[in-house]
Amino acid sequence: MTDLLEVFKTRASVRKFKHEPLREGDLEKILFAARRAPTDATAQMYSLLRVTDTSLRQKIAQLAGGQEHIEAAAEFFLILADVHRLRRLVEHKGAVWGHWPRTAAHFAITDAVLAGSALATMAEWLGYGICWIGGVLNNIREIGDLCKLPKGVFPVAGLCVGVPEERPKPRPRLARELVVHENHYREPSSDELAAALVDMAPITRSGNWHALLARYFAEGGTMEQREGPYQAFAARQGFDPDIEPDAAGDAAAGSLGSLIQKTLEGGFRGVQFGPGHVWIEKETAAYRGEGPPGKALQSALLSWKAENKA
């Protein structure tokens, strides 16, 4: 065990693990740390899914981008945002569950990250290596289905914990002046941005941090590719206020805007909203749905699908 400040001074993500289990008793310690993490309103809106099934780990590793360290690490967890259990608790003695899907996502993600971070910090303090896995969003629906996640639950990240086979050097981070603000947000200058790109260059093999950022975050990048499936899965799990989970034959829409776009792309020439209803029109027919905008549009699409199946 080392001083906690030293842990942060020397820490780096580990992607090569020995095929060894954690020492006896250490799993309990890292899980205890996770469960002691702060939480909003006492609700503990997170769950940890410990993946011990070898076949399931292999499938998740492939779906997350072929990340072999998911298979090699002693432990692999899916860090989950979870309001399903909270809803069960609220309804257990007759209270009516409120409608706050976006706020639920906000606080559930916060709770999940706090718990995962506490677990990771305890693991590193005990001498283990850890690696966060954002790639679980690459095929979020497939991973959710494999792990049988109920409504109100979705993956935030994966987390590998194990005996390191490597000890990578700490990687650079942005200067304190760019990430710590006082009293008001301070816009970075052009010179500071240029200096940041230079400071962070060693984090990449190519020495070009800007190229890495563009690959992830620019138009056509990884994050843009993840956005549609993520929105659709989150909506299916009940985290969008406008979309009815599993309605319209699971229209794979993550927002009212994307559902309208899909409707128009499906050959409808117009979508007309009115108080409590919506009409969608083709050349020779119109279909009506009732309810709030998203639910009404899904209902109209269901009517069209039912008529065309017949």
C-alpha positions as CSV (number, residue, x, y, z in Angstrom):
1,M,0.0,0.0,0.0
2,T,1.2,3.5,-0.8
3,D,0.4,7.1,0.1
4,L,-2.8,8.2,-1.7
5,L,-1.0,11.3,-3.1
6,E,1.6,9.0,-4.6
7,V,-1.1,6.9,-6.2
8,F,-2.3,10.0,-8.1
9,K,1.2,11.1,-9.0
10,T,2.0,7.8,-10.6
11,R,-1.3,6.4,-11.8
12,A,-1.9,5.5,-15.4
13,S,-4.4,3.2,-17.2
14,V,-3.3,-0.4,-17.4
15,R,-4.1,-2.5,-20.5
16,K,-1.9,-5.5,-19.9
17,F,-2.8,-7.7,-16.9
18,K,-1.4,-10.9,-15.5
19,H,-3.8,-13.8,-15.4
20,E,-4.0,-13.7,-11.6
21,P,-6.9,-13.2,-9.2
22,L,-7.1,-10.4,-6.7
23,R,-5.6,-11.2,-3.3
24,E,-8.0,-12.7,-0.8
25,G,-10.2,-10.1,0.7
26,D,-9.4,-7.3,-1.8
27,L,-12.6,-7.7,-3.8
28,E,-14.5,-7.0,-0.7
29,K,-12.4,-3.9,0.0
30,I,-12.9,-2.4,-3.5
31,L,-16.7,-3.1,-3.4
32,F,-16.9,-1.6,0.0
33,A,-15.2,1.6,-1.2
34,A,-17.7,1.8,-4.1
35,R,-20.7,1.4,-1.8
36,R,-19.4,4.2,0.5
37,A,-19.2,6.7,-2.4
38,P,-21.3,9.9,-2.1
39,T,-24.8,9.9,-3.6
40,D,-27.5,12.4,-4.2
41,A,-30.6,12.4,-1.9
42,T,-29.5,9.1,-0.4
43,A,-30.8,7.3,-3.6
44,Q,-27.7,5.4,-4.7
45,M,-28.8,5.4,-8.4
46,Y,-26.1,3.0,-9.6
47,S,-25.3,-0.7,-9.9
48,L,-22.1,-2.6,-10.5
49,L,-22.4,-5.6,-12.8
50,R,-19.5,-7.9,-12.0
51,V,-18.9,-10.0,-15.2
52,T,-17.4,-13.4,-14.2
53,D,-18.8,-15.5,-17.1
54,T,-15.9,-16.0,-19.6
55,S,-18.1,-16.2,-22.6
56,L,-20.0,-13.0,-21.7
57,R,-16.7,-11.2,-21.1
58,Q,-15.4,-12.2,-24.5
59,K,-18.6,-10.9,-26.2
60,I,-18.4,-7.6,-24.3
61,A,-14.7,-7.3,-25.2
62,Q,-15.5,-7.7,-28.9
63,L,-18.5,-5.4,-28.8
64,A,-16.4,-2.7,-27.0
65,G,-13.9,-2.7,-29.8
66,G,-11.9,-5.8,-29.4
67,Q,-10.3,-4.8,-26.1
68,E,-8.5,-7.9,-24.8
69,H,-7.8,-6.4,-21.4
70,I,-11.5,-6.9,-20.6
71,E,-10.9,-10.6,-20.8
72,A,-7.4,-10.7,-19.2
73,A,-8.2,-8.6,-16.1
74,A,-8.9,-10.3,-12.8
75,E,-12.2,-8.4,-12.5
76,F,-14.4,-6.6,-15.0
77,F,-17.4,-4.5,-14.0
78,L,-20.0,-2.7,-16.0
79,I,-20.7,0.6,-14.1
80,L,-24.4,1.2,-14.5
81,A,-26.7,4.1,-14.1
82,D,-29.7,2.6,-12.3
83,V,-33.1,4.1,-11.4
84,H,-34.9,0.7,-11.7
85,R,-34.1,-0.3,-8.2
86,L,-35.0,3.1,-6.9
87,R,-38.4,3.0,-8.6
88,R,-39.1,-0.4,-7.1
89,L,-38.3,1.0,-3.6
90,V,-40.5,4.1,-4.2
91,E,-43.4,2.1,-5.4
92,H,-43.0,-0.7,-2.8
93,K,-45.2,1.1,-0.2
94,G,-47.6,2.7,-2.7
95,A,-45.9,6.0,-3.7
96,V,-46.4,7.0,-7.4
97,W,-43.2,7.3,-9.4
98,G,-42.6,10.8,-10.8
99,H,-41.8,11.8,-14.4
100,W,-38.2,13.1,-14.4
101,P,-36.2,11.1,-17.0
102,R,-33.5,13.6,-17.8
103,T,-32.9,14.5,-14.2
104,A,-32.8,10.7,-13.5
105,A,-30.1,10.2,-16.1
106,H,-28.1,13.1,-14.7
107,F,-28.0,11.9,-11.1
108,A,-27.8,8.2,-12.0
109,I,-24.7,8.9,-14.1
110,T,-23.2,11.0,-11.3
111,D,-23.8,8.3,-8.8
112,A,-22.4,5.6,-11.1
113,V,-19.2,7.6,-11.8
114,L,-18.7,8.4,-8.1
115,A,-19.1,4.7,-7.2
116,G,-16.8,3.5,-10.0
117,S,-14.2,6.1,-9.1
118,A,-14.2,5.1,-5.5
119,L,-13.8,1.4,-6.5
120,A,-10.9,2.3,-8.9
121,T,-9.1,4.5,-6.4
122,M,-9.2,1.8,-3.7
123,A,-8.0,-0.8,-6.3
124,E,-5.0,1.4,-7.3
125,W,-4.2,2.1,-3.6
126,L,-4.1,-1.6,-3.1
127,G,-1.5,-1.9,-5.9
128,Y,-3.8,-3.1,-8.8
129,G,-4.1,-1.6,-12.2
130,I,-7.3,-0.3,-13.6
131,C,-8.7,0.8,-17.0
132,W,-11.9,2.6,-17.7
133,I,-13.7,1.3,-20.9
134,G,-15.7,3.9,-22.8
135,G,-16.1,1.4,-25.6
136,V,-19.1,-0.2,-24.0
137,L,-21.0,2.6,-25.7
138,N,-20.0,1.3,-29.2
139,N,-22.7,-1.4,-29.1
140,I,-24.7,-0.3,-26.1
141,R,-27.9,-1.9,-27.1
142,E,-26.3,-5.3,-27.7
143,I,-24.4,-5.1,-24.4
144,G,-27.6,-4.1,-22.6
145,D,-29.5,-7.0,-24.1
146,L,-26.6,-9.5,-23.3
147,C,-26.6,-8.4,-19.6
148,K,-30.5,-8.3,-19.5
149,L,-30.6,-4.7,-18.2
150,P,-34.2,-3.7,-17.3
151,K,-35.9,-0.4,-17.9
152,G,-34.2,2.4,-16.0
153,V,-30.7,0.9,-16.3
154,F,-27.9,1.6,-18.8
155,P,-24.1,1.3,-19.0
156,V,-22.0,4.3,-18.2
157,A,-18.6,2.6,-18.6
158,G,-16.7,-0.6,-18.1
159,L,-13.9,-0.9,-15.5
160,C,-11.0,-3.5,-15.5
161,V,-9.2,-4.3,-12.3
162,G,-6.3,-6.7,-12.0
163,V,-2.7,-7.4,-11.4
164,P,-0.7,-5.3,-13.8
165,E,1.8,-6.8,-16.2
166,E,2.9,-3.3,-17.1
167,R,3.4,-0.1,-15.2
168,P,2.9,2.7,-17.8
169,K,4.3,6.1,-17.0
170,P,1.7,8.8,-16.1
171,R,0.4,10.5,-19.1
172,P,0.1,14.3,-19.4
173,R,-2.9,16.3,-18.3
174,L,-4.1,19.8,-19.1
175,A,-2.6,22.7,-17.1
176,R,-4.3,23.6,-13.9
177,E,-5.1,27.1,-15.3
178,L,-7.3,25.5,-18.0
179,V,-9.4,23.3,-15.8
180,V,-9.6,25.2,-12.5
181,H,-11.7,28.4,-12.7
182,E,-12.5,30.8,-9.9
183,N,-15.8,32.6,-9.4
184,H,-16.6,32.7,-13.1
185,Y,-15.7,30.6,-16.2
186,R,-12.6,32.0,-18.0
187,E,-12.3,31.4,-21.7
188,P,-8.8,30.1,-22.7
189,S,-6.8,32.3,-25.0
190,S,-5.6,31.1,-28.4
191,D,-2.1,30.9,-27.0
192,E,-3.2,28.7,-24.1
193,L,-5.0,26.4,-26.5
194,A,-1.9,26.1,-28.7
195,A,0.2,25.4,-25.6
196,A,-2.3,22.7,-24.5
197,L,-1.9,20.9,-27.8
198,V,1.8,20.9,-27.3
199,D,1.6,19.8,-23.7
200,M,-0.7,16.9,-24.5
201,A,1.1,15.8,-27.6
202,P,3.1,13.0,-25.8
203,I,-0.2,11.3,-24.8
204,T,-0.4,10.0,-28.4
205,R,2.0,7.7,-30.4
206,S,1.9,10.1,-33.3
207,G,2.6,13.2,-31.1
208,N,-0.5,14.9,-32.6
209,W,-3.2,15.2,-29.9
210,H,-5.4,17.4,-32.1
211,A,-5.7,14.5,-34.6
212,L,-6.8,12.2,-31.8
213,L,-9.4,14.8,-30.6
214,A,-10.7,15.2,-34.1
215,R,-11.0,11.4,-34.6
216,Y,-13.2,11.2,-31.5
217,F,-15.1,14.5,-31.4
218,A,-15.1,16.2,-34.8
219,E,-17.8,15.7,-37.5
220,G,-18.0,12.0,-38.5
221,G,-16.0,11.0,-35.4
222,T,-16.4,8.2,-32.9
223,M,-18.7,10.2,-30.6
224,E,-21.0,11.2,-33.4
225,Q,-21.3,7.6,-34.4
226,R,-22.2,6.6,-30.9
227,E,-24.8,9.3,-30.5
228,G,-27.7,7.8,-32.4
229,P,-27.5,4.3,-30.8
230,Y,-26.9,5.9,-27.4
231,Q,-30.0,8.1,-27.7
232,A,-32.1,5.3,-28.9
233,F,-31.0,2.9,-26.1
234,A,-31.5,5.6,-23.4
235,A,-35.0,6.3,-24.8
236,R,-35.8,2.6,-24.8
237,Q,-34.7,2.4,-21.2
238,G,-37.0,5.3,-20.2
239,F,-34.7,8.3,-20.1
240,D,-36.2,10.6,-22.7
241,P,-39.3,12.6,-21.7
242,D,-40.7,12.6,-25.3
243,I,-40.3,9.0,-26.3
244,E,-42.5,6.1,-25.1
245,P,-40.2,3.1,-24.3
246,D,-40.7,0.3,-26.8
247,A,-43.5,2.1,-28.6
248,A,-43.9,2.1,-32.4
249,G,-42.2,-1.3,-32.7
250,D,-39.1,0.3,-31.1
251,A,-38.6,3.0,-33.7
252,A,-35.0,3.3,-32.6
253,A,-35.4,7.0,-32.1
254,G,-33.7,8.8,-29.2
255,S,-35.6,12.0,-29.3
256,L,-38.7,13.6,-30.7
257,G,-36.6,15.4,-33.4
258,S,-35.0,12.1,-34.5
259,L,-38.4,10.4,-34.6
260,I,-39.8,13.2,-36.8
261,Q,-36.8,12.8,-39.1
262,K,-37.3,9.1,-39.3
263,T,-40.9,9.6,-40.1
264,L,-40.2,12.0,-43.0
265,E,-37.4,9.7,-44.3
266,G,-40.0,6.9,-44.3
267,G,-42.0,8.6,-47.1
268,F,-44.4,10.7,-45.1
269,R,-44.8,14.2,-46.6
270,G,-45.8,16.0,-43.4
271,V,-46.2,15.8,-39.6
272,Q,-48.8,18.0,-38.1
273,F,-49.0,18.5,-34.4
274,G,-52.1,19.7,-32.5
275,P,-53.1,19.8,-28.8
276,G,-53.0,16.2,-27.7
277,H,-52.6,14.6,-31.1
278,V,-50.6,14.4,-34.3
279,W,-51.3,13.6,-38.0
280,I,-48.8,12.1,-40.4
281,E,-49.6,12.2,-44.1
282,K,-48.8,10.2,-47.2
283,E,-50.1,11.0,-50.7
284,T,-53.3,9.0,-50.2
285,A,-53.7,8.5,-46.5
286,A,-53.3,10.2,-43.1
287,Y,-52.8,8.6,-39.7
288,R,-53.7,10.0,-36.3
289,G,-52.0,9.4,-32.9
290,E,-53.1,10.9,-29.6
291,G,-51.2,11.9,-26.5
292,P,-48.0,14.0,-25.8
293,P,-46.1,14.8,-29.0
294,G,-43.6,11.8,-28.9
295,K,-46.2,9.3,-27.8
296,A,-48.8,10.6,-30.3
297,L,-46.3,10.3,-33.2
298,Q,-45.3,6.8,-32.2
299,S,-49.0,5.9,-32.0
300,A,-49.7,7.3,-35.5
301,L,-46.8,5.2,-36.9
302,L,-48.2,2.2,-35.2
303,S,-51.5,2.8,-37.0
304,W,-49.8,3.1,-40.3
305,K,-47.8,-0.1,-39.7
306,A,-50.9,-2.0,-38.6
307,E,-52.8,-1.0,-41.7
308,N,-49.9,-1.9,-44.0
309,K,-49.4,-5.3,-42.4
310,A,-53.1,-6.0,-43.0
